[in-house]
Amino acid sequence: MQTLTAPVLLCGQCGGRSVSVVRGEEFLITSLELAEA
C-alpha cells in the first residue's frame, strides 16, 4: 500500500504532471481505495 503525502495532479488534456493550481477550490476524485484499520 502507498500513502500519498501530497496530491498528484495531472493535466486533464495531455496527462502531464507539470501543472499548477491557479484558481478554484473543487476537484474530481476518479478513484479511491480505503484500507481497514
Residue pairs with C-beta under 8 A, 6 or more apart in sequence:
1 35
7 27
8 17
9 17
9 19
9 21
10 16
10 17
10 19
11 17
11 18
11 19
